[in-house]
Amino acid sequence: MAKNQVQFQKGYSLFEFMQDYGTEEQCEQALLAWRYPQGFVCRECGNKTYCRLKSRPRVLQCNRCRYQTTLTGNTLFASTKLPLTKWFLALHLLIQSKTGISAMELKRQLGVNYDTAWMMKHKLLQAMKEADDRHPISGIIQLDDVYWGGERRGGKRGRGAADKTPFVAAVALNDKGHPIYMRMTVVDGFRSQPIGQWAQRHLASGGIVLSDGLACFKATQEAGCEHLGFVVGGKLELLNHKAFNWVNTMISNVKNSLRGSCHSIGAKHLPRHLAEYCYRFNNRFDLRALLPKLGRHAVRTPPMPYRLLKMAEVFG
């Protein structure tokens, strides 16, 4: 059997990473290129020349009006006191790990405390989520309803059980039936209104949505998609139907990876954890380009202080 060319492609080793981003100066140059891909332009006067302050190397000063800005200002890295080398190593570890890396493991690899590692991880996951959310998926789309968590002992089981967080799993296929993109999004229940809102945000018009017979999935038609529902009726053998094969595989893979890398996940943080796996899957075709790609997304992501990361709860 021929090898899967995507799965067996050459990756981006730690040795190569250290050659490219092993010093603070290399990281600063990369950050500068990501922030100003067309070259520096002063936001105050439009001048294109600048100088770097010797005493504060992350500060850029316009040669004309003397306006100062920082390399990390108004980005995901804003106000950080950590060396950029640690941020870049966190980027590398997150995107090159096939099954995810816990905040505890990140703490040990980076030599920082746990709260710092947790903050770094979730800021980068936020960048992944915002990047994927900008691009609706299209084509033939397998859709399913999923729950994260379990019922309490002696409590209600199934849908509506306590401690269960609902989310939608969608996998877009190409014309050969191969999975191309994945989107997993926490929703406010499986009713027509939240599913319709999800579809309008995450599905491109003209797609064909394949799902089970859950009535709320008809709301995907609000996004201009054709909907085909297959009534399973509790028959487990129908779960292996071609209409569900890839989405069920992705759900199983993601759930197993989450359980293996995270001791526990709060409902309000689940959207970012799901986005991590979707982002890696959606960008798996070129592993060597993953770091600069996520870096460019990170500098376009607004600052998100630790207190907001802890409080944030996102639907859709």
Backbone bond lengths (Angstrom), bond angles and torsions (degrees), N, CA, C in turn:
res aa  C-N    CA-C-N  psi(-1)  N-CA   C-N-CA  omega(-1)  CA-C   N-CA-C  phi
1 M - - - 1.465 - - 1.524 109.54 -
2 A 1.327 116.28 134.40 1.458 120.65 -179.32 1.530 110.39 -67.14
3 K 1.320 116.02 144.92 1.459 120.93 178.85 1.525 110.80 -72.81
4 N 1.320 114.81 145.75 1.455 120.25 174.15 1.527 108.31 -70.09
5 Q 1.335 116.57 114.85 1.455 120.79 -173.93 1.526 112.73 -64.84
6 V 1.331 117.12 -31.71 1.465 120.39 178.29 1.519 110.00 -71.03
7 Q 1.330 116.49 -45.20 1.460 120.92 -177.72 1.526 112.07 -66.57
8 F 1.335 117.50 -35.66 1.460 121.13 -175.05 1.531 112.76 -101.53
9 Q 1.323 117.20 16.73 1.459 119.63 177.79 1.528 110.38 -66.92
10 K 1.318 116.08 159.26 1.455 120.47 176.96 1.520 109.52 -68.43
11 G 1.308 116.43 132.15 1.455 120.62 -179.02 1.517 111.93 -89.83
12 Y 1.320 114.80 -156.18 1.466 121.44 -179.15 1.523 105.97 -127.31
13 S 1.320 116.37 99.67 1.461 121.13 -170.94 1.531 111.68 -73.03
14 L 1.328 114.15 164.79 1.458 119.96 177.38 1.523 110.87 -64.83
15 F 1.327 117.37 -34.20 1.463 120.62 178.09 1.531 110.76 -64.32
16 E 1.324 116.31 -43.31 1.470 120.09 177.85 1.516 110.74 -65.61
17 F 1.333 116.34 -39.38 1.465 120.26 177.43 1.529 110.80 -59.39
18 M 1.328 117.62 -45.31 1.459 120.73 -178.43 1.521 111.74 -65.56
19 Q 1.322 117.31 -32.90 1.463 120.18 176.69 1.525 111.23 -66.89
20 D 1.330 116.93 -36.21 1.462 121.55 -175.60 1.528 113.57 -87.65
21 Y 1.346 116.72 -33.98 1.475 119.99 -172.49 1.531 112.32 -135.19
22 G 1.298 117.27 28.41 1.463 120.30 -174.56 1.511 115.79 -78.39
23 T 1.345 118.23 -13.23 1.466 120.66 -179.52 1.528 110.14 -120.80
24 E 1.315 114.90 159.61 1.466 120.19 178.86 1.526 110.74 -62.15
25 E 1.326 116.94 -38.66 1.470 120.45 -179.70 1.529 111.09 -63.36
26 Q 1.335 117.91 -41.70 1.460 120.92 178.16 1.533 111.11 -62.86
27 C 1.321 116.09 -39.82 1.470 120.00 179.30 1.529 110.92 -67.35
28 E 1.332 116.69 -40.01 1.461 120.22 178.48 1.529 111.28 -63.66
29 Q 1.323 116.93 -40.49 1.459 120.53 178.54 1.522 111.53 -65.08
30 A 1.328 115.90 -40.19 1.469 119.82 177.74 1.533 110.86 -65.15
31 L 1.327 116.56 -43.08 1.461 120.77 179.77 1.525 111.09 -63.42
32 L 1.323 115.96 -39.14 1.462 121.01 177.90 1.531 110.58 -62.62
33 A 1.333 116.99 -42.55 1.465 120.93 179.85 1.520 111.78 -67.32
34 W 1.338 117.22 -35.52 1.464 119.95 178.91 1.530 111.69 -71.25
35 R 1.323 116.40 -37.67 1.470 119.73 -179.44 1.521 112.10 -73.61
36 Y 1.331 116.51 -36.65 1.471 120.60 -176.40 1.531 109.81 -127.00
37 P 1.330 117.29 71.37 1.473 119.60 -176.95 1.526 113.16 -62.50
38 Q 1.338 117.92 -25.31 1.462 121.99 177.76 1.526 111.79 -99.70
39 G 1.328 117.65 9.21 1.457 121.74 -176.96 1.513 111.44 100.96
40 F 1.312 116.30 155.68 1.465 122.63 -178.04 1.527 111.23 -62.42
41 V 1.331 115.43 136.81 1.466 122.04 173.43 1.526 107.51 -136.75
42 C 1.320 117.28 122.42 1.466 121.36 -179.66 1.531 109.66 -66.14
43 R 1.320 117.16 129.29 1.459 121.04 -178.35 1.518 112.08 -72.44
44 E 1.328 117.78 -14.82 1.469 121.12 -178.47 1.529 112.32 -92.64
45 C 1.333 117.67 -45.01 1.474 119.59 -173.89 1.522 114.04 -123.06
46 G 1.335 117.38 -5.24 1.460 120.36 178.41 1.523 114.68 79.85
47 N 1.325 117.68 5.65 1.461 121.11 178.61 1.527 110.25 -68.13
48 K 1.340 116.50 150.97 1.464 120.90 -174.78 1.523 114.20 -111.56
49 T 1.318 117.17 9.11 1.468 119.33 177.54 1.519 109.29 -116.50
50 Y 1.320 116.13 149.44 1.465 120.98 -175.84 1.523 109.10 -152.92
51 C 1.316 115.03 171.24 1.462 121.15 172.90 1.514 108.63 -134.72
52 R 1.320 116.11 160.07 1.466 121.85 177.77 1.518 108.13 -105.28
53 L 1.317 117.57 135.82 1.454 121.87 179.11 1.532 109.79 -78.31
54 K 1.329 116.39 128.44 1.463 120.39 -177.63 1.518 112.36 -61.61
55 S 1.338 115.95 -38.70 1.462 119.71 -177.24 1.523 111.95 -77.70
56 R 1.343 117.02 -21.01 1.471 121.69 -179.48 1.530 107.94 -137.70
57 P 1.326 117.04 82.40 1.476 120.89 -171.01 1.526 114.57 -63.88
58 R 1.346 118.13 -17.23 1.459 119.10 178.85 1.534 112.52 -85.31
59 V 1.355 116.29 -3.41 1.461 120.35 -178.78 1.523 110.31 -95.05
60 L 1.331 116.11 130.13 1.467 122.78 175.80 1.524 108.20 -107.24
61 Q 1.337 116.71 130.40 1.468 120.59 -179.13 1.531 109.86 -118.91
62 C 1.315 115.41 127.48 1.462 120.94 179.23 1.529 109.69 -65.01
63 N 1.315 116.86 134.03 1.473 120.94 -179.38 1.520 112.75 -71.05
64 R 1.321 118.40 -20.28 1.455 120.56 -177.60 1.527 112.48 -93.12
65 C 1.318 117.70 -57.95 1.472 120.65 -173.92 1.521 113.34 -101.28
66 R 1.329 117.81 -4.19 1.475 123.59 179.27 1.525 113.12 68.72
67 Y 1.316 116.54 13.35 1.473 118.66 177.09 1.525 108.90 -64.92
68 Q 1.337 116.12 137.56 1.457 120.82 -177.44 1.532 110.91 -112.79
69 T 1.307 114.55 139.23 1.459 121.08 173.29 1.517 107.93 -139.67
70 T 1.314 116.98 162.18 1.468 120.13 -179.65 1.522 109.83 -109.50
71 L 1.318 114.71 156.06 1.456 120.20 178.17 1.525 111.83 -59.93
72 T 1.335 116.21 -33.01 1.467 120.05 -174.43 1.523 112.94 -99.64
73 G 1.336 118.51 -7.14 1.456 121.38 -176.25 1.520 113.11 -60.81
74 N 1.353 116.65 139.04 1.471 123.58 179.42 1.525 113.49 59.74
75 T 1.314 116.12 25.51 1.469 120.81 175.58 1.525 108.56 -123.98
76 L 1.303 115.35 178.23 1.458 121.11 176.60 1.529 111.53 -59.39
77 F 1.343 118.02 -26.51 1.468 122.31 -177.85 1.528 112.84 -89.29
78 A 1.323 118.56 6.28 1.466 121.79 -173.87 1.527 111.90 -55.43
79 S 1.327 114.96 137.74 1.474 123.54 174.76 1.529 114.07 66.28
80 T 1.320 117.52 11.45 1.459 118.48 -179.98 1.524 110.91 -70.80
81 K 1.315 115.70 142.98 1.460 122.11 175.65 1.531 110.63 -104.75
82 L 1.315 116.16 -0.72 1.459 120.67 -179.53 1.524 110.71 -81.92
83 P 1.318 117.76 149.96 1.472 119.97 172.54 1.526 109.79 -60.94
84 L 1.314 116.62 145.56 1.463 120.21 177.74 1.526 111.07 -63.82
85 T 1.330 117.42 -26.64 1.463 119.84 179.06 1.533 111.02 -60.59
86 K 1.323 117.49 -33.51 1.467 119.94 178.84 1.524 110.58 -74.07
87 W 1.322 117.00 -38.45 1.459 120.22 176.07 1.532 110.39 -62.43
88 F 1.315 116.46 -43.76 1.461 119.82 -177.69 1.532 110.95 -67.71
89 L 1.333 116.55 -36.98 1.462 118.51 176.82 1.528 110.28 -65.70
90 A 1.336 117.31 -37.81 1.468 120.62 175.79 1.526 110.58 -61.72
91 L 1.329 116.83 -42.10 1.461 121.44 175.61 1.528 110.42 -56.37
92 H 1.315 115.53 -48.86 1.466 120.66 -176.65 1.533 110.94 -62.94
93 L 1.323 117.37 -46.45 1.459 120.74 -176.84 1.528 111.61 -64.84
94 L 1.327 117.01 -38.04 1.459 120.52 -178.81 1.527 112.54 -68.47
95 I 1.310 116.77 -43.83 1.460 118.84 -172.33 1.520 113.29 -85.40
96 Q 1.328 118.14 -20.45 1.458 119.92 -179.55 1.526 112.53 -93.83
97 S 1.336 117.23 -9.02 1.460 120.51 178.34 1.526 109.46 -81.01
98 K 1.311 117.26 124.04 1.466 121.45 -176.72 1.521 111.63 -71.93
99 T 1.326 117.06 -34.51 1.462 120.43 -174.72 1.523 113.08 -113.34
100 G 1.324 118.08 10.82 1.455 120.57 177.82 1.520 112.33 92.76
101 I 1.313 114.83 159.66 1.461 121.51 179.13 1.524 108.12 -134.19
102 S 1.302 117.13 133.40 1.456 121.47 -177.04 1.522 110.74 -77.02
103 A 1.337 115.69 161.27 1.455 120.38 176.48 1.533 110.48 -63.71
104 M 1.333 117.15 -32.11 1.463 120.57 178.22 1.525 111.00 -65.83
105 E 1.344 116.64 -43.08 1.462 119.85 178.32 1.523 110.25 -67.58
106 L 1.331 116.94 -37.06 1.460 120.69 177.21 1.527 110.41 -63.43
107 K 1.322 116.60 -39.48 1.471 121.73 176.28 1.527 110.87 -56.76
108 R 1.328 116.47 -45.39 1.468 120.64 -177.68 1.523 112.02 -70.50
109 Q 1.324 116.96 -37.68 1.459 120.49 -178.91 1.532 112.18 -71.88
110 L 1.338 117.20 -34.82 1.470 121.00 -175.65 1.522 113.24 -92.51
111 G 1.336 117.20 -17.79 1.464 119.80 -177.66 1.517 112.72 72.47
112 V 1.345 116.70 38.31 1.463 121.46 177.46 1.523 107.83 -121.84
113 N 1.342 117.15 172.07 1.461 118.36 177.58 1.530 110.24 -78.08
114 Y 1.333 115.89 168.76 1.463 120.07 -172.50 1.520 112.24 -63.56
115 D 1.336 117.74 -43.96 1.465 120.31 -178.48 1.525 111.29 -60.64
116 T 1.323 116.37 -38.68 1.466 120.20 178.51 1.521 110.53 -66.07
117 A 1.342 116.97 -44.20 1.463 120.61 179.00 1.522 111.10 -62.72
118 W 1.344 116.40 -41.44 1.471 120.50 178.85 1.526 110.00 -62.52
119 M 1.343 116.46 -44.06 1.461 120.72 -179.89 1.526 110.79 -62.63
120 M 1.338 117.10 -45.91 1.464 120.57 -179.61 1.523 111.04 -60.36
121 K 1.328 115.72 -45.97 1.460 119.94 -178.66 1.516 110.65 -60.74
122 H 1.323 117.88 -48.12 1.464 120.40 -174.58 1.521 112.34 -72.83
123 K 1.308 118.37 -27.80 1.463 119.05 172.87 1.528 110.24 -65.72
124 L 1.315 116.56 -42.72 1.464 119.89 179.65 1.526 111.15 -69.29
125 L 1.343 117.15 -35.45 1.464 119.70 175.48 1.525 110.88 -65.35
126 Q 1.329 116.38 -35.57 1.464 120.05 177.16 1.530 110.49 -62.54
127 A 1.329 116.53 -40.35 1.472 119.99 177.37 1.528 110.39 -62.81
128 M 1.338 117.01 -40.36 1.463 120.70 177.29 1.525 110.94 -61.49
129 K 1.327 115.59 -44.92 1.469 119.57 -177.83 1.521 111.38 -63.92
130 E 1.328 116.87 -46.96 1.454 119.64 -178.20 1.526 111.43 -65.47
131 A 1.330 117.19 -34.53 1.463 120.39 179.06 1.523 110.80 -65.86
132 D 1.336 117.56 -46.32 1.461 120.67 -179.14 1.526 111.82 -68.61
133 D 1.333 116.71 -36.19 1.460 120.32 -177.49 1.530 112.75 -64.80
134 R 1.333 117.35 -18.94 1.466 120.08 -179.71 1.528 112.33 -75.12
135 H 1.339 117.42 -14.07 1.459 120.23 -171.90 1.525 110.77 -123.32
136 P 1.335 118.38 102.34 1.471 121.10 176.38 1.530 110.83 -61.71
137 I 1.320 116.41 148.75 1.458 120.93 177.95 1.525 109.38 -92.26
138 S 1.327 115.92 156.22 1.464 119.69 -173.60 1.523 110.44 -143.42
139 G 1.334 115.80 178.47 1.455 121.36 177.76 1.518 111.69 91.10
140 I 1.335 116.50 -146.25 1.461 122.18 176.04 1.522 107.21 -85.87
141 I 1.324 116.93 122.25 1.464 121.06 -171.28 1.525 110.41 -123.12
142 Q 1.323 116.47 117.96 1.458 121.29 173.23 1.525 108.55 -86.09
143 L 1.334 115.90 131.62 1.467 121.26 -172.04 1.522 109.59 -128.92
144 D 1.340 115.82 142.31 1.466 119.22 177.79 1.518 110.07 -151.53
145 D 1.322 114.75 155.08 1.467 121.12 175.28 1.518 108.57 -95.07
146 V 1.322 116.09 137.43 1.470 121.44 -174.97 1.526 108.77 -137.07
147 Y 1.324 115.45 154.20 1.465 121.49 174.65 1.522 108.91 -127.45
148 W 1.321 114.97 141.56 1.467 120.42 173.97 1.519 107.81 -110.66
149 G 1.335 116.48 134.31 1.451 120.41 -179.66 1.515 110.52 107.10
150 G 1.311 115.64 179.11 1.463 119.97 -177.99 1.512 111.55 -140.64
151 E 1.321 114.67 166.75 1.466 119.00 -179.03 1.522 110.60 -74.55
152 R 1.314 115.21 153.18 1.459 119.34 174.25 1.518 109.37 -73.77
153 R 1.325 115.68 155.00 1.464 119.87 -179.32 1.532 109.23 -61.06
154 G 1.313 115.93 125.72 1.457 120.77 179.45 1.513 113.59 83.45
155 G 1.325 117.50 -1.25 1.458 120.56 -178.22 1.512 111.88 -93.67
156 K 1.326 114.62 -173.78 1.455 121.40 -179.75 1.522 110.88 -68.40
157 R 1.332 116.14 144.02 1.449 121.25 177.41 1.524 110.25 -106.25
158 G 1.360 115.12 166.19 1.454 120.25 175.31 1.514 112.87 74.95
159 R 1.343 115.63 -158.27 1.468 120.38 -179.42 1.522 110.36 -60.35
160 G 1.333 115.54 136.83 1.451 120.59 179.32 1.510 113.98 88.47
161 A 1.338 118.16 -1.65 1.461 120.61 178.39 1.520 110.57 -68.00
162 A 1.311 115.72 151.48 1.458 120.42 179.89 1.521 110.36 -64.68
163 D 1.338 116.01 149.04 1.462 123.44 176.05 1.529 113.79 69.56
164 K 1.315 118.12 14.92 1.461 120.67 174.87 1.527 109.15 -102.28
165 T 1.329 116.45 131.63 1.462 121.78 179.16 1.523 108.83 -109.39
166 P 1.340 118.28 119.56 1.464 120.23 -178.70 1.522 111.83 -79.87
167 F 1.325 116.12 139.68 1.458 119.74 171.35 1.520 110.52 -147.29
168 V 1.325 115.43 154.79 1.456 122.81 -179.64 1.520 108.89 -95.94
169 A 1.323 116.36 135.26 1.464 122.15 174.54 1.521 108.20 -113.90
170 A 1.324 116.62 126.32 1.465 121.74 179.78 1.524 109.09 -132.40
171 V 1.325 116.00 134.69 1.468 121.75 177.83 1.522 108.18 -127.24
172 A 1.332 116.60 122.39 1.461 122.21 179.12 1.519 109.53 -92.33
173 L 1.337 116.33 134.67 1.460 122.40 -178.70 1.522 110.55 -110.98
174 N 1.337 115.80 153.62 1.459 119.13 172.83 1.526 109.62 -87.38
175 D 1.327 117.81 -175.12 1.461 120.71 -175.74 1.526 113.01 -70.29
176 K 1.349 117.16 -11.22 1.457 120.84 175.70 1.528 112.61 -95.34
177 G 1.334 116.05 1.39 1.456 120.44 179.81 1.510 114.39 83.15
178 H 1.347 117.80 14.61 1.461 121.36 179.30 1.527 110.11 -93.61
179 P 1.325 118.35 141.23 1.473 120.55 -179.79 1.524 111.30 -69.96
180 I 1.320 115.92 133.48 1.461 121.81 -177.96 1.528 111.05 -114.17
181 Y 1.338 116.16 -50.16 1.460 120.34 -177.86 1.534 109.71 -131.90
182 M 1.325 113.97 154.38 1.459 121.02 179.65 1.520 109.16 -133.62
183 R 1.302 116.17 142.04 1.462 120.69 176.37 1.521 108.76 -138.98
184 M 1.324 117.80 122.96 1.461 122.73 176.49 1.517 107.84 -124.24
185 T 1.330 115.28 121.36 1.456 120.40 -169.62 1.519 110.82 -135.30
186 V 1.327 116.73 128.32 1.462 121.19 174.44 1.519 109.15 -67.94
187 V 1.339 116.58 133.91 1.462 121.85 179.60 1.525 109.41 -125.80
188 D 1.324 114.67 164.01 1.466 120.81 -179.41 1.527 110.08 -89.95
189 G 1.326 116.15 54.91 1.452 121.43 177.65 1.517 113.00 96.78
190 F 1.338 115.06 161.94 1.464 120.77 -179.21 1.526 109.54 -99.09
191 R 1.320 112.81 78.28 1.458 122.47 174.74 1.517 107.84 -128.37
192 S 1.302 117.05 164.81 1.467 120.71 -173.70 1.529 112.42 -60.54
193 Q 1.328 117.55 -40.46 1.464 119.31 -176.03 1.525 113.01 -64.80
194 P 1.349 119.92 -53.67 1.478 118.18 179.25 1.521 113.35 -65.14
195 I 1.333 118.39 -32.30 1.465 119.81 178.62 1.526 110.06 -71.24
196 G 1.327 117.25 -38.47 1.462 120.00 176.25 1.518 111.88 -62.87
197 Q 1.334 116.59 -41.50 1.469 120.55 177.64 1.522 110.56 -65.07
198 W 1.327 116.44 -41.83 1.471 120.18 177.91 1.522 110.30 -60.81
199 A 1.323 117.16 -45.55 1.464 121.26 -176.91 1.524 111.46 -62.68
200 Q 1.335 116.96 -42.34 1.455 120.04 -178.99 1.522 111.99 -65.16
201 R 1.317 116.62 -27.11 1.462 119.82 -179.68 1.524 112.55 -88.24
202 H 1.332 117.81 -33.74 1.463 120.18 -168.63 1.526 115.10 -113.48
203 L 1.324 118.78 -9.72 1.460 120.72 -179.44 1.521 110.28 -113.51
204 A 1.334 116.02 135.10 1.461 120.66 174.38 1.526 109.14 -82.15
205 S 1.311 117.09 145.16 1.463 120.60 -178.90 1.528 110.04 -65.28
206 G 1.326 115.14 151.16 1.462 120.55 179.55 1.508 114.14 93.44
207 G 1.319 117.98 -3.31 1.456 120.81 179.92 1.521 112.20 -78.67
208 I 1.324 115.52 166.09 1.468 122.51 176.24 1.517 107.26 -116.07
209 V 1.330 116.88 116.05 1.460 122.30 -175.87 1.523 109.36 -100.52
210 L 1.335 116.22 125.35 1.459 123.15 177.08 1.521 108.77 -110.47
211 S 1.334 116.89 125.03 1.460 120.17 -178.39 1.523 109.50 -146.11
212 D 1.338 115.51 177.63 1.457 118.65 171.06 1.534 108.76 -77.45
213 G 1.312 116.29 -169.62 1.458 119.18 -172.91 1.513 115.81 -85.02
214 L 1.332 118.36 13.17 1.459 120.63 179.28 1.527 109.94 -59.60
215 A 1.323 116.54 123.79 1.468 121.33 -169.42 1.523 113.45 -59.91
216 C 1.342 117.81 -33.91 1.471 120.22 -174.79 1.520 112.48 -65.02
217 F 1.334 118.56 -21.90 1.466 120.69 -177.71 1.533 112.51 -69.89
218 K 1.333 117.16 -14.35 1.463 119.37 174.26 1.535 111.16 -63.26
219 A 1.344 115.30 -20.77 1.466 120.01 -179.33 1.520 112.37 -68.12
220 T 1.342 117.83 -11.68 1.466 119.71 176.18 1.528 111.37 -64.57
221 Q 1.340 116.61 -17.13 1.462 120.56 177.44 1.531 111.36 -66.45
222 E 1.346 116.65 -19.71 1.468 120.73 177.65 1.529 111.37 -65.61
223 A 1.337 117.32 -19.39 1.464 121.66 178.14 1.524 111.42 -92.33
224 G 1.321 116.85 7.59 1.462 120.20 -179.45 1.507 113.55 81.53
225 C 1.330 117.30 24.71 1.465 121.80 -179.94 1.524 110.41 -105.79
226 E 1.306 115.76 153.73 1.462 121.59 171.81 1.517 107.90 -86.68
227 H 1.347 116.95 136.29 1.463 120.50 -177.60 1.520 110.62 -116.60
228 L 1.340 115.53 130.67 1.457 122.22 174.91 1.520 108.12 -121.75
229 G 1.331 116.63 115.29 1.457 121.33 -178.86 1.519 111.69 -103.87
230 F 1.335 117.19 133.48 1.456 122.86 178.62 1.528 108.25 -110.79
231 V 1.319 116.87 116.61 1.454 120.56 -177.75 1.524 109.11 -77.89
232 V 1.328 116.13 115.66 1.463 121.40 -178.95 1.516 110.87 -83.21
233 G 1.328 116.13 -42.20 1.457 120.43 175.85 1.508 114.38 62.50
234 G 1.336 117.77 31.58 1.458 121.39 178.10 1.506 114.65 79.45
235 K 1.335 117.85 3.33 1.470 120.63 179.48 1.525 109.81 -84.39
236 L 1.315 117.29 104.43 1.455 121.92 -173.76 1.520 112.55 -62.17
237 E 1.342 117.57 -28.75 1.457 119.30 -178.36 1.529 111.39 -66.71
238 L 1.337 117.10 -22.88 1.464 120.01 179.41 1.529 112.15 -76.40
239 L 1.326 117.16 -13.49 1.461 119.76 178.34 1.525 111.68 -67.39
240 N 1.350 117.27 -18.17 1.458 121.16 176.95 1.521 112.38 -89.73
241 H 1.311 115.79 8.79 1.466 121.12 178.26 1.533 109.40 -61.27
242 K 1.340 115.55 148.29 1.466 119.86 -179.28 1.518 112.69 -56.73
243 A 1.333 116.38 -25.49 1.466 119.66 -178.91 1.521 112.40 -70.15
244 F 1.336 117.97 -14.22 1.473 121.08 -176.02 1.524 113.34 -124.57
245 N 1.351 119.17 -4.56 1.461 119.66 -168.75 1.519 113.57 -59.32
246 W 1.345 117.85 -48.21 1.460 119.21 -175.50 1.520 112.16 -73.90
247 V 1.319 117.87 -41.02 1.468 119.07 -178.36 1.526 110.20 -65.56
248 N 1.350 117.85 -37.13 1.467 120.12 177.19 1.522 111.65 -67.05
249 T 1.336 116.43 -37.71 1.467 119.93 177.27 1.522 110.94 -62.91
250 M 1.341 116.78 -45.22 1.465 120.56 -179.25 1.529 111.61 -64.83
251 I 1.324 116.51 -41.37 1.471 119.80 178.48 1.522 110.48 -59.85
252 S 1.330 116.23 -45.66 1.468 120.73 179.95 1.524 111.18 -62.78
253 N 1.336 117.41 -44.24 1.472 120.90 -179.07 1.523 111.34 -62.89
254 V 1.317 116.22 -45.46 1.467 119.98 -177.08 1.525 111.03 -67.41
255 K 1.321 117.32 -43.62 1.463 119.84 179.52 1.529 111.33 -62.15
256 N 1.323 116.83 -43.68 1.471 120.11 179.15 1.528 111.18 -63.33
257 S 1.337 117.01 -40.27 1.467 120.37 179.89 1.520 111.09 -67.24
258 L 1.327 116.76 -41.32 1.464 120.04 179.83 1.525 111.16 -63.68
259 R 1.321 115.75 -42.08 1.470 118.57 179.45 1.529 111.49 -66.71
260 G 1.334 115.97 -29.99 1.453 119.16 -179.08 1.514 114.08 -79.59
261 S 1.338 117.46 -28.98 1.464 119.81 -174.80 1.518 113.62 -102.40
262 C 1.326 118.34 -17.04 1.471 120.99 -176.54 1.518 110.47 -125.75
263 H 1.321 115.92 131.66 1.469 120.04 178.26 1.516 110.32 -66.76
264 S 1.321 117.32 -43.77 1.454 122.18 176.17 1.522 108.53 -156.00
265 I 1.336 116.26 152.90 1.465 121.85 -179.39 1.517 108.92 -131.65
266 G 1.330 116.55 121.25 1.451 120.89 176.07 1.517 110.36 -72.58
267 A 1.326 116.36 150.51 1.465 120.96 -177.34 1.522 111.93 -58.02
268 K 1.344 117.65 -36.59 1.459 119.72 -176.23 1.527 112.84 -73.64
269 H 1.340 117.37 -15.58 1.458 120.47 178.68 1.530 112.47 -102.71
270 L 1.328 116.96 -8.73 1.461 120.42 -178.26 1.531 113.53 -57.77
271 P 1.356 120.35 -38.45 1.479 118.88 -179.77 1.521 113.53 -55.62
272 R 1.330 117.70 -39.35 1.463 119.97 -179.16 1.526 111.01 -71.85
273 H 1.341 117.37 -37.49 1.461 119.97 178.76 1.526 110.81 -64.94
274 L 1.313 117.23 -41.00 1.463 120.33 177.55 1.523 110.42 -64.87
275 A 1.337 115.82 -40.13 1.467 120.36 -179.00 1.525 111.46 -62.32
276 E 1.336 117.22 -31.99 1.464 120.17 179.61 1.518 111.42 -58.95
277 Y 1.333 116.95 -47.16 1.460 120.72 -178.32 1.523 111.37 -70.96
278 C 1.324 116.65 -37.82 1.463 119.69 178.12 1.525 110.59 -63.94
279 Y 1.320 117.18 -43.32 1.467 120.81 -177.94 1.528 110.89 -63.00
280 R 1.315 117.02 -45.25 1.468 119.76 179.48 1.525 110.78 -64.09
281 F 1.339 116.47 -40.94 1.458 119.58 179.28 1.520 111.38 -65.59
282 N 1.331 116.55 -44.53 1.467 120.62 -176.36 1.525 112.95 -68.38
283 N 1.337 116.69 -21.17 1.468 120.44 -177.95 1.526 112.53 -116.17
284 R 1.322 116.31 24.30 1.463 121.36 -174.00 1.516 113.66 -76.34
285 F 1.315 118.59 -9.08 1.457 120.73 -172.39 1.528 113.11 -73.81
286 D 1.333 117.76 -16.75 1.469 120.96 178.09 1.521 108.22 -145.17
287 L 1.332 116.63 89.89 1.459 121.27 -175.34 1.529 112.36 -64.61
288 R 1.321 117.08 -29.37 1.459 120.60 -177.80 1.533 111.45 -73.22
289 A 1.312 116.74 -22.15 1.466 120.16 -178.87 1.524 112.15 -92.86
290 L 1.336 117.62 -3.01 1.459 120.38 -174.34 1.522 113.32 -64.22
291 L 1.329 117.24 -44.15 1.473 119.18 -175.87 1.525 112.29 -63.38
292 P 1.343 119.85 -54.35 1.469 118.05 178.39 1.528 112.88 -62.26
293 K 1.341 117.21 -30.43 1.459 119.52 179.25 1.527 110.40 -66.53
294 L 1.334 117.06 -47.04 1.458 119.84 177.86 1.520 110.36 -68.04
295 G 1.338 117.69 -33.40 1.460 120.42 176.49 1.522 111.59 -60.22
296 R 1.327 116.94 -42.54 1.466 120.36 178.30 1.527 110.91 -65.44
297 H 1.328 116.53 -36.83 1.460 118.73 176.41 1.527 111.01 -67.51
298 A 1.334 116.41 -36.63 1.465 120.89 -178.09 1.527 111.67 -64.37
299 V 1.341 117.64 -39.41 1.467 118.64 -178.74 1.523 111.53 -75.50
300 R 1.344 117.38 -12.91 1.464 120.82 175.57 1.527 112.23 -95.86
301 T 1.330 116.16 -4.27 1.462 121.11 179.72 1.529 109.55 -89.55
302 P 1.337 118.60 125.94 1.474 120.31 -178.96 1.528 111.54 -61.28
303 P 1.335 116.32 157.61 1.468 119.78 177.61 1.527 111.01 -56.91
304 M 1.323 115.91 142.72 1.460 120.91 178.01 1.514 108.28 -136.31
305 P 1.337 117.52 95.36 1.465 121.01 -177.47 1.526 112.22 -60.41
306 Y 1.319 114.80 160.18 1.460 121.79 -177.44 1.528 111.74 -55.11
307 R 1.341 116.52 -41.29 1.479 119.28 -177.03 1.525 111.35 -63.83
308 L 1.339 117.57 -34.12 1.458 120.21 178.11 1.522 111.31 -73.20
309 L 1.322 116.96 -36.22 1.456 120.21 176.52 1.522 111.19 -60.77
310 K 1.337 116.11 -40.11 1.459 120.21 -178.63 1.526 112.08 -71.87
311 M 1.348 116.42 -29.37 1.459 120.53 -175.60 1.512 113.37 -93.08
312 A 1.337 116.60 -24.75 1.475 120.73 -168.55 1.526 111.45 -61.39
313 E 1.331 113.78 136.58 1.456 121.49 171.69 1.516 106.62 -137.93
314 V 1.331 116.48 120.54 1.448 120.91 -170.32 1.517 111.17 -120.44
315 F 1.329 116.77 132.04 1.450 122.18 171.85 1.509 108.45 -111.96
316 G 1.322 116.44 147.25 1.454 121.49 173.85 1.486 114.76 77.25
